[in-house]
Each structure stands twice: as structure tokens, then as C-alpha cells.
Amino acid sequence: MTGPIVQSSRGVTLLGGGELLPGDLDEALSLAPTLVAADGGADLALAAGRMPAAVIGDFDSISDKARAELPPALLHHVTEQDSTDFEKALRAVEAPFVLGLGFMGARVDHTLAAFTTLVTHEARCCILVGPQDVCFLSPLDLSLDLPPDTRLSLFPMGPVMGESEGLRWPIAGLRFAPDGRIGTSNQVTGPVRLRFDCRRMLAILPRLGLLPTLRALVGPHAPVSPGE
């Protein structure tokens, strides 16, 4: 690929072939209205009555039925095998932010690969949305407005240090690493401010944290839910 396949001035919903709950896709599209499918995510899109703007991947999981229903111009076959379909699709999208559905909650290896992609493509603003949680790569300086007692887990993808405000267990002075100290199941006590010395920390929140996360990462131009 020499350039983006899909460009949007708004958010993109990137749909994989993993677990979805009823209403997940509709919620995501209300916030990020351009739909892109990663390989087998095309089957889920069509089953939901949605036509993706593009289908991107190595096409080892999309069904023959889905391929027959899709206009050939929407099919973008990426043959290299050194990256996952999530990574192939993410690097082919140019948008202010991406909501990734169907990449968490099913196979553990797929989830871990998606987490790695968040770090290796840190320039992309991408939030993974799972059945219970949202996950994103924290910027160096992050402010979040969350209800007290909200679970906020921090998982390092490499050595990283930071400091915090608004957490029950402060992180200042702690050396995090995936084979050492991790920060799961912390809790919010007030307005959250996190600062890190490098971009290696994943933040994991309950689904109710999706909109606050969008506001924190995208800023004043973040979308709002239809009910707001």
C-alpha cells in the first residue's frame, strides 16, 4: 500500500471478526460513522445490514458468501503475512480516530496482537471496544473525567514510569514492565491526570469510559452519543 485506502474527516469504525454484543456496531457507528471491515469482519457487517466502505485483509477468514455480496471495488487484498488483519486495516485508514470492534474478548492471541498494534502504531488514535471494556494507548499526558470508583487498569507494554492524580493507588515512583509491576484494578477517586515518560502504557476501562476517553483523546471535536 502506498497511501490510505479510506480517508474520513470523522471517526472510522473498524470491525473485526470477533465477539460483538447486540447494539455494539450501532453504538460505534453513531460515534464513528465510516465503517471499514478487517477481513472476516465483513461477514458481521453484512449480517447487520451494513455495507462497509472497504474490506481490508489477507482474506483468509471472510466467507465466500460475503465476498460474492460485496462489490469488487471494496475488496482490498493485502497478501503480506507479517501483520494481522487489524494492523493491515488500521494503517490503511486515515481519520481523526478509530473505534476497533471485534478485536477483544474472543481469542486471547488475537487480543494480545491487537494490543501490540496499538503500541507499534502509536500515531493512530485508536480505541479498542470489547464486550466489557475499552482499551487504548495512553498519551504522555492524559486527563479523564470518570465517576468515582470506576475501574482503571494500567498495563505496561514495555518499561514505563509515570505519575498520577485521582487514583486510589498512586503510581509515582513505580517502575512498570510487562514482566514486573503492572497496574490492574486501580480505582478512580476524582478527576484523573496521568503522565508517562514514554508511550508504552495501555489504559483499560469499563465500557462506560468510552465517551470520556474519546473526549480526552480527540478533544473538543469528539462526537457525542445521540442521547446527549
Kinemage of the C-alpha trace (Angstrom):
@kinemage 1
@onewidth
@group {chain A} dominant
@subgroup {mainchain}
@vectorlist {calphas} color= white
{ca met a 1} P 0.000 0.000 0.000
{ca thr a 2} L 1.294 3.435 -0.919
{ca gly a 3} L -1.407 5.528 0.763
{ca pro a 4} L -4.602 5.305 2.774
{ca ile a 5} L -7.433 3.249 1.360
{ca val a 6} L -10.098 5.038 3.419
{ca gln a 7} L -9.969 8.697 4.424
{ca ser a 8} L -12.523 10.335 6.690
{ca ser a 9} L -12.773 13.693 8.399
{ca arg a 10} L -14.794 11.943 11.111
{ca gly a 11} L -14.225 8.731 13.019
{ca val a 12} L -13.886 5.268 11.486
{ca thr a 13} L -15.405 2.112 12.940
{ca leu a 14} L -13.020 -0.751 12.189
{ca leu a 15} L -14.798 -4.091 12.505
{ca gly a 16} L -13.016 -7.395 13.084
{ca gly a 17} L -14.464 -10.871 13.166
{ca gly a 18} L -14.507 -11.343 16.949
{ca glu a 19} L -17.140 -11.072 19.638
{ca leu a 20} L -19.834 -8.372 19.452
{ca leu a 21} L -22.786 -7.688 21.701
{ca pro a 22} L -26.173 -6.605 20.312
{ca gly a 23} L -26.074 -2.889 19.638
{ca asp a 24} L -22.263 -2.637 19.651
{ca leu a 25} L -21.994 -1.830 15.973
{ca asp a 26} L -24.835 0.697 16.016
{ca glu a 27} L -23.276 2.473 19.011
{ca ala a 28} L -19.872 2.627 17.364
{ca leu a 29} L -21.274 3.930 14.080
{ca ser a 30} L -23.184 6.668 15.922
{ca leu a 31} L -19.772 7.939 17.029
{ca ala a 32} L -17.557 6.909 14.109
{ca pro a 33} L -19.834 6.689 11.051
{ca thr a 34} L -17.446 5.303 8.404
{ca leu a 35} L -17.387 1.501 8.515
{ca val a 36} L -14.315 -0.482 7.468
{ca ala a 37} L -14.130 -4.261 7.822
{ca ala a 38} L -10.972 -6.199 8.551
{ca asp a 39} L -11.246 -9.492 6.660
{ca gly a 40} L -13.924 -11.622 8.395
{ca gly a 41} L -15.461 -8.520 9.904
{ca ala a 42} L -17.171 -8.157 6.531
{ca asp a 43} L -19.445 -11.082 7.424
{ca leu a 44} L -20.532 -9.368 10.639
{ca ala a 45} L -21.127 -6.096 8.797
{ca leu a 46} L -23.324 -7.698 6.170
{ca ala a 47} L -25.202 -9.740 8.777
{ca ala a 48} L -26.022 -6.448 10.493
{ca gly a 49} L -27.257 -4.968 7.215
{ca arg a 50} L -24.269 -2.639 6.872
{ca met a 51} L -22.167 -2.169 3.753
{ca pro a 52} L -18.558 -1.331 4.638
{ca ala a 53} L -16.674 1.384 2.784
{ca ala a 54} L -13.810 -1.093 2.371
{ca val a 55} L -12.774 -4.607 3.350
{ca ile a 56} L -9.053 -4.964 4.062
{ca gly a 57} L -7.053 -8.080 4.904
{ca asp a 58} L -5.418 -11.235 3.648
{ca phe a 59} L -8.911 -12.730 3.115
{ca asp a 60} L -8.311 -15.973 4.970
{ca ser a 61} L -11.443 -15.582 7.118
{ca ile a 62} L -14.016 -13.731 5.001
{ca ser a 63} L -16.653 -16.145 3.698
{ca asp a 64} L -17.235 -16.843 0.027
{ca lys a 65} L -20.817 -15.645 0.510
{ca ala a 66} L -19.662 -12.270 1.818
{ca arg a 67} L -17.125 -11.853 -0.988
{ca ala a 68} L -19.874 -12.532 -3.526
{ca glu a 69} L -22.158 -9.910 -1.960
{ca leu a 70} L -19.514 -7.182 -1.854
{ca pro a 71} L -18.669 -5.001 -4.873
{ca pro a 72} L -15.152 -5.954 -6.044
{ca ala a 73} L -14.006 -2.337 -5.726
{ca leu a 74} L -14.482 -2.552 -1.952
{ca leu a 75} L -12.193 -5.587 -1.564
{ca his a 76} L -8.570 -4.721 -0.786
{ca his a 77} L -6.481 -7.867 -0.614
{ca val a 78} L -3.222 -7.394 1.316
{ca thr a 79} L -1.168 -10.523 0.801
{ca glu a 80} L 1.751 -10.000 3.213
{ca gln a 81} L 1.680 -12.246 6.275
{ca asp a 82} L 3.877 -10.220 8.646
{ca ser a 83} L 0.968 -8.341 10.204
{ca thr a 84} L -2.547 -9.072 11.465
{ca asp a 85} L -5.677 -8.004 9.628
{ca phe a 86} L -6.250 -5.394 12.338
{ca glu a 87} L -2.852 -3.865 11.640
{ca lys a 88} L -3.326 -4.050 7.870
{ca ala a 89} L -6.640 -2.217 8.135
{ca leu a 90} L -5.506 0.310 10.747
{ca arg a 91} L -2.550 1.513 8.715
{ca ala a 92} L -4.808 1.842 5.639
{ca val a 93} L -7.197 4.243 7.406
{ca glu a 94} L -6.723 7.982 7.769
{ca ala a 95} L -9.129 9.532 10.269
{ca pro a 96} L -9.113 11.604 13.480
{ca phe a 97} L -9.825 8.440 15.468
{ca val a 98} L -10.699 4.768 15.040
{ca leu a 99} L -13.004 2.582 17.132
{ca gly a 100} L -11.900 -1.047 16.840
{ca leu a 101} L -14.667 -3.621 17.385
{ca gly a 102} L -14.301 -7.394 17.276
{ca phe a 103} L -10.638 -7.446 18.311
{ca met a 104} L -11.022 -8.047 22.068
{ca gly a 105} L -12.828 -10.692 24.065
{ca ala a 106} L -12.689 -13.739 21.801
{ca arg a 107} L -9.238 -15.292 21.220
{ca val a 108} L -6.531 -14.264 23.655
{ca asp a 109} L -3.795 -14.348 20.993
{ca his a 110} L -5.795 -12.005 18.775
{ca thr a 111} L -6.355 -9.640 21.700
{ca leu a 112} L -2.645 -9.582 22.555
{ca ala a 113} L -1.765 -8.932 18.915
{ca ala a 114} L -4.221 -6.015 18.860
{ca phe a 115} L -2.633 -4.568 21.999
{ca thr a 116} L 0.781 -4.770 20.340
{ca thr a 117} L -0.562 -2.951 17.276
{ca leu a 118} L -1.780 -0.075 19.458
{ca val a 119} L 1.809 0.443 20.598
{ca thr a 120} L 3.578 -0.085 17.276
{ca his a 121} L 1.178 2.360 15.604
{ca glu a 122} L 1.136 4.947 18.370
{ca ala a 123} L 0.480 7.790 15.932
{ca arg a 124} L -3.002 6.376 15.256
{ca cys a 125} L -5.702 7.371 17.731
{ca cys a 126} L -7.427 4.020 18.187
{ca ile a 127} L -9.716 2.774 20.954
{ca leu a 128} L -10.466 -0.943 21.140
{ca val a 129} L -14.050 -1.612 22.217
{ca gly a 130} L -14.786 -5.033 23.687
{ca pro a 131} L -17.873 -6.636 25.222
{ca gln a 132} L -16.968 -5.275 28.680
{ca asp a 133} L -14.004 -2.936 28.316
{ca val a 134} L -12.336 -0.276 26.227
{ca cys a 135} L -8.569 -0.197 25.797
{ca phe a 136} L -6.246 2.431 24.334
{ca leu a 137} L -2.625 3.506 24.364
{ca ser a 138} L -2.299 6.380 26.787
{ca pro a 139} L -0.729 9.611 25.537
{ca leu a 140} L 2.130 11.050 27.574
{ca asp a 141} L -0.333 13.342 29.360
{ca leu a 142} L -3.921 12.194 29.856
{ca ser a 143} L -6.853 13.775 31.717
{ca leu a 144} L -10.043 11.768 32.211
{ca asp a 145} L -13.346 12.675 33.840
{ca leu a 146} L -14.752 9.430 35.252
{ca pro a 147} L -17.198 8.586 38.064
{ca pro a 148} L -15.617 7.728 41.420
{ca asp a 149} L -14.847 4.020 41.922
{ca thr a 150} L -14.542 3.416 38.173
{ca arg a 151} L -12.014 0.666 37.491
{ca leu a 152} L -8.961 1.974 35.658
{ca ser a 153} L -6.322 -0.617 34.864
{ca leu a 154} L -2.877 0.263 33.575
{ca phe a 155} L -0.937 -2.399 31.708
{ca pro a 156} L 2.621 -1.710 30.529
{ca met a 157} L 3.710 -2.949 27.118
{ca gly a 158} L 7.337 -2.160 27.976
{ca pro a 159} L 9.300 -0.375 30.700
{ca val a 160} L 7.485 2.822 31.671
{ca met a 161} L 7.175 5.179 34.618
{ca gly a 162} L 4.635 7.856 35.414
{ca glu a 163} L 2.686 9.803 37.985
{ca ser a 164} L -0.997 10.132 38.712
{ca glu a 165} L -3.737 12.202 40.276
{ca gly a 166} L -7.205 10.889 41.080
{ca leu a 167} L -6.285 7.221 41.576
{ca arg a 168} L -6.757 5.259 44.790
{ca trp a 169} L -3.269 3.818 44.418
{ca pro a 170} L -0.863 6.473 43.039
{ca ile a 171} L 1.767 5.343 40.552
{ca ala a 172} L 4.545 7.885 41.153
{ca gly a 173} L 7.939 6.256 41.599
{ca leu a 174} L 6.813 2.851 40.325
{ca arg a 175} L 8.690 1.124 37.526
{ca phe a 176} L 6.194 -0.711 35.355
{ca ala a 177} L 7.058 -3.564 32.977
{ca pro a 178} L 5.085 -6.473 31.477
{ca asp a 179} L 7.339 -8.945 33.314
{ca gly a 180} L 7.320 -6.913 36.533
{ca arg a 181} L 4.953 -4.445 38.144
{ca ile a 182} L 1.591 -3.925 36.455
{ca gly a 183} L -1.301 -1.687 37.448
{ca thr a 184} L -4.538 -3.608 37.058
{ca ser a 185} L -7.720 -2.861 39.022
{ca asn a 186} L -6.866 0.628 40.223
{ca gln a 187} L -9.837 2.859 41.059
{ca val a 188} L -10.820 6.429 40.292
{ca thr a 189} L -11.234 8.791 43.267
{ca gly a 190} L -11.627 12.074 41.359
{ca pro a 191} L -10.550 13.815 38.152
{ca val a 192} L -7.758 11.671 36.698
{ca arg a 193} L -4.458 13.047 35.426
{ca leu a 194} L -1.792 10.624 34.184
{ca arg a 195} L 1.685 11.460 32.930
{ca phe a 196} L 4.150 8.939 31.496
{ca asp a 197} L 7.767 9.086 30.359
{ca cys a 198} L 7.030 7.137 27.164
{ca arg a 199} L 4.065 5.745 25.253
{ca arg a 200} L 4.002 2.152 26.445
{ca met a 201} L 1.078 2.140 28.871
{ca leu a 202} L -2.312 0.738 27.957
{ca ala a 203} L -5.346 2.069 29.810
{ca ile a 204} L -8.283 -0.303 30.258
{ca leu a 205} L -11.685 0.957 31.406
{ca pro a 206} L -15.252 -0.351 31.596
{ca arg a 207} L -17.396 0.389 28.565
{ca leu a 208} L -18.872 3.456 30.290
{ca gly a 209} L -15.468 5.037 29.797
{ca leu a 210} L -15.774 5.165 26.007
{ca leu a 211} L -17.156 8.689 25.681
{ca pro a 212} L -14.851 10.210 28.335
{ca thr a 213} L -11.937 8.549 26.555
{ca leu a 214} L -12.977 9.995 23.205
{ca arg a 215} L -13.240 13.444 24.743
{ca ala a 216} L -9.819 13.076 26.302
{ca leu a 217} L -8.085 11.804 23.163
{ca val a 218} L -9.908 13.733 20.425
{ca gly a 219} L -10.631 16.926 22.307
{ca pro a 220} L -13.464 19.407 21.758
{ca his a 221} L -14.330 17.898 18.370
{ca ala a 222} L -15.103 14.483 19.855
{ca pro a 223} L -18.544 13.126 18.935
{ca val a 224} L -21.316 12.726 21.474
{ca ser a 225} L -23.849 9.952 21.835
{ca pro a 226} L -27.286 10.503 20.242
{ca gly a 227} L -28.844 10.909 23.691
{ca glu a 228} L -26.614 13.821 24.700
